[in-house]
Amino acid sequence: MLFLRRVFSYIMMNMRNIKSGNFNFKIHQGGQARLNFVKQNLGGQAMILAVLALGGTILGATTIAGLLMTYQIRQTTEAANSAKAIFAADSGLECGLYSFFKNSNVCASTPPQAASLSLSNDSVAEVRCFDASENQVSCDDKTSAKTIKSTGTAAKTIKRAFLLYFESVGAVFP
């Protein structure tokens, strides 16, 4: 009973420190109870860790957002160059058809060279004509030309191509 009275009186004397929760209760040899008050000042460390964690999260998010924006900007540039390459391939196909039907040497070249057209939007069209057995022929040769292949190139990396097959089906081309 005396033991409990000592513990109770000790607790009552140090009630303010107990309310803060910074104590350790130990019973020593001989039945003495003792409260050891510990000063723990961990508020600064927790704040530093929280700031570092939030800063790292924000840094990672902005890095990923920047990377995604770079990819989107690159895709819009490639879409514009892709359109240029498609228009160049279409122009080359039209030139090959003109050479075929008008018997002109506008887009004709000596095989195995391709006829090359430089367009005003910094794109290039290459035109090749082939016979039925895939041998390259001149585009103005109506008797053997069966296929026109036109390749458009923009920005030296983006290439688009059109391939046109045609047959006479019993009719003679003029």
Secondary structure, 3 states (H helix, E strand, C coil): CHHHHHHHHHHHHCHHHHHHCCEEEEECCCCCEEEEECCCCCHHHHHHHHHHHHHHHHHHHHHHHHHHHHHHHHHHHHHHHHHHHHHHHHHHHHHHHHHHHHCCCCCCCCCCCCEEEECCCCEEEEEEEECCCCCEECCCCCCCCCEEEEEEEECCCEEEEEEEECCCCCCCCC
